[in-house]
Amino acid sequence: MIKRLLLISTVCFSLTAQAANLDPEMADTVSISGTTKSEQWLHRLEPTYLRNVTLASGFRDNWYVAIGGGVSAFAGSPLGCEDLFGRIKPTLNVQVGKWFTPAIGTRVSFQGFDLKNSELQNTSYKLAHADLMFDVVGYFNKARDEPRWGVVPYVGLGLIHNEDNGNSPFCFSYGLMGRYRLTQRLHLSMELGGTTTFKDFDGRGASREFGDNLMSITVGLSVTLGKNGWKKVVDAKPYMKQNDWLMAYSHSMDARHKQDAKALAEMRKILEIEGLLDYYSGNDGKHKQARTYPKNDYNGLNSLMARIGKGKDFISKPHDGSSHKKQSLGDGSSTKPSNGESWNEYLLAMNNNRECIGSPIYFFFKIDTSELTDRSQLINLDEIARVAKKYDLRIRITGAADDASGTETRNNELSGIRAQYIYKQLVLKGLNADYIAQISVGGINDFKPIEGNRFTKVELFFEPNN
């Protein structure tokens, strides 16, 4: 029985949520916010990425090796009498580098061959320097695919060695490199570089003054080693919001669990008073024996209701087909229904002393009509009919109008018409008309905005002796 009550309550809660999901833009409806947007947090989120942000590459990622060739020209101090073209000599360049981000990288460069010194003599040299590189194009495109072009200025430190005189002074390196991506791992590069060192590099000049310079232009190819490309950074804000919502949802579910536990405790009391607790205990609701109804004069129930101040007539409908009787609830009164009492009146009297299963379902109407504000509300009738048939429930329909519009006579008439409209719809769904009771309450002013008073309310009840 307890599981049955919980199932019906859950279905009724879902019906109420469907009835509340109305179009807020309609002028004659009540704006009720549903949980559709909140329920999205229960599903797995699709990752979104931060703009212009990437992860730094791992140690093995985005290495490259480059080799190139070109020409170099030495300009020392003293300068010598040879012009620039007379100083040009071939040069070879080998590089090993790594990009840490799309914009920042380092490299070690090896360069060498011959140069023509200030005395116009050919001298062999070797140059090694470590540079810090900055890709200007990569900086502005770091969250996109790898750009095809790259413009890379660099600066660094190193040593330059003169093979003839054995000098190996400290030097500065600087320059500008252009890159063009041929494939994902192959780049064509062109570099304009310079090196500045002390004046005594070529054997002439002061050893503590900078003045000897080596300029070079090279063209080459570079190959990327290891993993190529960049990982984007996932935006954590949606996940943080989901976590906050789940925490709040967990707390609300905990509160609901406590309410359900309280409701179950009250249901247990009712079953115990009715003498049905032993019948519904154990076996997961599967009983081989036929269900029997113990005789009960309701003294326990009447006494309980009297103690809580609800000394109303309790009505029972016997299963043997005998006439209905009202039994005293301990307050000394005892009355019988009139012979002309209708089944509708009986249901109304019975339902007035019982609580609705779950929450009522509301249907809202346009002003001064029996036309629904949104015909999609009729979808709820299918579920109401299904639940009522499955569990043999009784139904109470209450029609209302807002007292701010129309006269009292018109509102009384309109509330009845609205109740009758839903009544006919339920009958068309195959429900027994004898199990449906109707009430019209006329004009009311219970809800804000006033459009909320133009409704028909549907409530579900257990069969009186069920």
N, C-alpha and C positions, 0 to 999 in steps of 0.2 A: 504493500500500500504506500509505504514511504517513497519507494522508487517511482511509483506511479505518479504521486503528487509532485515529485521533483521534475519528472519528465514534462508534465503538463505545465508546470510553472515556467520551465525553460522555453517551451513553445510559445507561451503567452507573452513572455518578455520579448521574444523575437518579433511577434506580431505588433507589439507596441512600438518597437524600433522602426518597423516598416511603415506604420501609420504616421510616425513622426517625421519621416523623410519626405517632406513636402518642398515644393519649389518656393524659395524665399522671395522671389520676384513677383509673385502673384499678389494682387492687391487685397484679396479677401481670404487670405490664409494666415495661419500663425507661424511665425518664423521659429523653427526648432532646429538646432544644429545637431546633426547625426554624428556617428563615430567613423564614417567612411574614411576620412583623412587620417584619423588616428590609427585605424587598423592597418594602414600601410607600414607602420613600424613593426608589425608582426612578421613581415616578409623580409627576405634577404635583400639587402640594399645593393644596387649596382654602383661600383666605385666611380667617383668623379675625381678629377685631378686638379691640382693647383696650377694656375697659369704662371708661366715664366719661372717655374721651379723644377729642378731635376736633382736626382741623387748623385753624389760623387761616385766615380767609378771605383771598382775594387782594384786590388793590387795588380791582378793579372789582366785587367781590361784596358783597352784603348792605348796600347803601346804601338809605336811605329818605328820603322827603319827606313831611312832615306839615303839615296846616293845621287850625286849630281856633279856636274862639271861646268867650268866656265873660265873666266879670266880674272886676273887680279893686277893691281898696280900699286907700287910702293912710292910713298911720298915722305922722305925723311927730312931731317934737319941736321946739316944743311941739305937743301933740296937738290942741288945738282942742276946741270944745264939741259937735261933731256926733257922733251915735252911728254904729255900724258900718253900719247899713242906709242911713243918709244919705250915706255915703261911697262906696257901690258905684257903679261906672261900667263900661260895656262895654269889652271888650278883644279884640284880635285877635292870634293867635299863629301864626308860621310857623317850621318847623324843617327842618333838613337834617342827617342823621346817618348813622353807619355802625356796624355791629356787627362787631367783630373776632373774637369768640368767642361762643358761646351766652350768655355771662354778661356780657361787657365790651363797651362801646361808647362812642362820643363823639358830640356833636352841637353845632351852633350854632343858637341860638334868637333869633328877632326878635319883639319884642312892643311894642305901642303903642296909643295912643288918648288918652283923657283921664283925669285923676284929679282929685279934690277935695282941695286942700291944707289946711293948718291954718287958713287964713283962709276956708275954705269957698268958695274960688274954683276954677273949672274951669281946669285947666292941661294942655296937651298934652305928652306925653312920648314918648320912644323908648328902648327897652331892648334891648341886644344882649349875649348872654353865651354862653360856651363851657362845656359841662358834661361831666363824666365820669359814665357811667351803669353801674349794676350790676344785672343781672336776677337776682333771687334764685331764681326758679323755674327759669330757664334754667341756673343753676349746678348744680342738683341733677338736671337732666334732659339734660345736654349730650351724652350718648352715645345718647339715644333720639330719637325723632321730635320735631320742634318742638312744645313744649307749646302748648295753646290759650290759657292764661292767662299773663300776665307781671306781676310786681310789681317796679318799677324805681325805687329811690331814686337821687338824683343830687345832685352838688355842682358848682359852677363859679365862674368869674370873668367880669366884664364891665364895661360902661359903661352909665350911664343918663343921658339928656339931657333937660333941661327946656327946652321950646321958648320959654317966656316970658322967663326970666331968663338963658338961655344956659349954665347950669351943666351940666357933664358929669362928675360925680364917678365914681370907681371904686366897684364894688359886688360883693357876694357873692350868688350864687344857690344855691338848694337847694330840694328838694321831693321829692314822691313821685308816680310815674306808674303807672297801671294800664293794661294792654294786653289786648285780646281779639282773637284771630285769627278773622276772618270767612272769609277764603280764604287760599291760600298766600302771596299778596302784599298782601292788604288787612287792616289792623288798625283796630279802634276803640280810641281812647285817651281816658283821663280823667286830668287832672293837677291836683294841688294844689301850687302853687309859691309861693316867697317870695323877696324880694330885700331886702337890707339895704345901705344906703349912708350917706354922711356927713349930718350934721344940716342942712347948708346947702343941700341939694339943692333945697328949696322956697323958698330965700331967707331962711330964718329958722333960726338956730342956729349952733353952732360948726362951723368947716370941718374940724377935725381929730378930731372925735368921731363915732362911728357912732350913729345914732338914728332915721333915716328908714327906714320899711319899706313895702314894697308886696307885698300878698298877692293871689293870683289863683287862680281855678278855671276851667279850660277843658276843653272836650270837642272831639275832632276825629277825623280819619281820616288814616292814614299808608299810603303805597304803597311797596313794596319795589322797588328798581331793581337791575339786574344779576342775577347768579346768586344764587338763594335757597337757603338750607340749608347743611348742614355735612358735611364729609367725615370719616369715621371713620378711625382710625389702625390700620393692619394690624399684627398681632402678629408680630414678627420672630423669636421664639424657635423656632417650628417650622422656619423656613428655615435658621436657624443650626444646628439639630440635623441637618437634611438635609445641609447642607454638610459638617459634621463626619463624618457617616456616609459620604458620597461620597468624602471624602478617604481615610478608612480603607479603604473598598472599593477605591479606586484602588491603594492600596499593596498590598492583599491580591492584587489581580489581577496586579500587577507581580511579586509573589513566585510566583504560580501560573504566570505566563508563563515565568519562569526555570526552574521545575520541568518545564514542558512542553518547553522547549528542551532540557533535559538528557535527558528521556525520548526525544525525537526523535533526539538524538545517539546514544543507546544503540540505538534501533531501526535507525539507519543502519548501525551496526556489525554488527548481526545480519544485515541484508540483504546487507551486503558479504561476510560469512562464508558465507552461504547461496548466494552467487553470483547474487542477484536484484536487485542495486542498479541495474544498467544497464536491466533490464527495466522497473522502476517509475519510472525517471527520465524526466521530460519528458512532453509530450503530455497533461498533466492526467489521467493514468490511462487514456487512450483508446489502445488498441493494435490495429493491424490484424492483426499477425501472431499466430498461435496461441501460447498460452503453453506453454513447454517448461520442463522441470525438469532442470537440469544434474546430472550425476552428481557426487556428492561423498562422499568417504569420511569426512567430518567430522573430519579430522585437525586442521584449524584450530580448530574448535569444541571438540574434546576437549582440545587443548592449552590453549586459553583457560580452560576450566573447571578444568583441573588446576592452572593457575597461581593461580586464586582460591580454591583449596581445596575445590572441589566435585566431587571425582572420583567421580561416580555413574555408574551404567550409563545410557547414553542409548539409548532405544528408538525405533525408526522402524517405521512400518507401510507397507510397499511398496504401490504402487498396482496391481501386477500380480496381487494375490491370493495371493502366496506366503506361506509361514508367517512369523510374526513372529520377529525375531532381536534379541538384545541385543548391541550392539557395544561393544567396549572403549573406555574413555575415556582410555586412556594409563596406567592404573594397573596394567596387567598382567592384569586379570581379564576373563573372557569367559564368559558363561553364556547359556543358552537357556531360554525359558519351557517349562514342562511342556506335554505334549500336551493336557492337560485344562484348560489355562489358559482362563478365560472372558473374554469381551469386557469385562465389568465390571472384571475384574482388570487387563486390559490398559489400559483407560482410567485406572484408578487409578494404575497405575505411570507411565503417560505424563504425567498431570496433576501427579503429585508432583514431576516434574522441570521443570515450567513454571510461570510466574506467571499468576495469575488476571487476566483482562481487567477493568480498572477495580477497583471495590470489591465485596466480597461483599454479597449481599442476605440479610438475616436475617428469619426468621419466628419469633415468640415464642409460647410455649404456656402454658396454665394448668398449675398444679402437678399432677403425677401423672396427666396426661391428654395426649392427642394433639389437644386442642381449642385452637384459636388464641385468644389473649387478645382479639383483635379481628378479626372476619372481614373487615373492610375491608382487611386486609393482603393478601388474595387478589387485590386489584387489581393488585399488582405482578407476578403470574404472567402476566397478559396481555402486559405489555411484555417480560418475560423470554422468553416463547414467540415473540413477534414478532422480537426481535433474534436469537435462536438460529436461527430458520428462515431469516431473511434472510441471515445471514452464515455459515450452516452451522457453528455452534459446538457444542462438546461441553460437557457439564454435569457437575459434581460436587456431590452433595448430602451434607451432613454433619449428622447428628442428634446432639443432646447433651441431658443432663439435669444438674440440679445435685446434687452429691454430699452436700449438706446435708440432702436429703430422700430417704428410701427407702434400700433396701439396694443393694449393688453389683449383685446379680442383677437387681433391679427397674430400676435405672438403665440397665443394658445393654439390657434389653428395651425400656424406654421410649424410649431414644435411637434404636433401630432403628425402632420404630413411628412416631416423628415423622418420620424421614427417609423412610419408606415413604409416609407421608401426602402429603408434598410431591411425591414421585416420581409418585404416582398422579394428582395434580392436573396435573402437567406433561404426562403422557401424555394426559390428557383434553383438553389444549389442542392436541393434534395433533403433539407432538414424538415423534421416533423413540426408543423405549425403549432401543435398542442404543447410543444416544449419551449415555445418562445413567448415571453411576456413583454408588453409594451407600456411605456410611461411617457407622458409629455409634461414637461415642467414649465412650459410657457417661457416668458422672457426672464432672463437672469443677467446678473452683472458680476459673475464670480471670477472672470479671468481678464487679464490685460495682455494685449490690446483687445478691444471689444469684439474683433473678429473671432476670437477664441470661444465666444459664447454661442456661435452658430454651429452646433454640432449635433450628431447622434452618437451616443456612447453604447458600446456593446460589452456586456459582462458575461462571463462564463461561470457556471455553478455545477457542483456535483448534484446528482439526483438525490432528493431529500433523504431517502433511506439507504443511500449507497455508502 
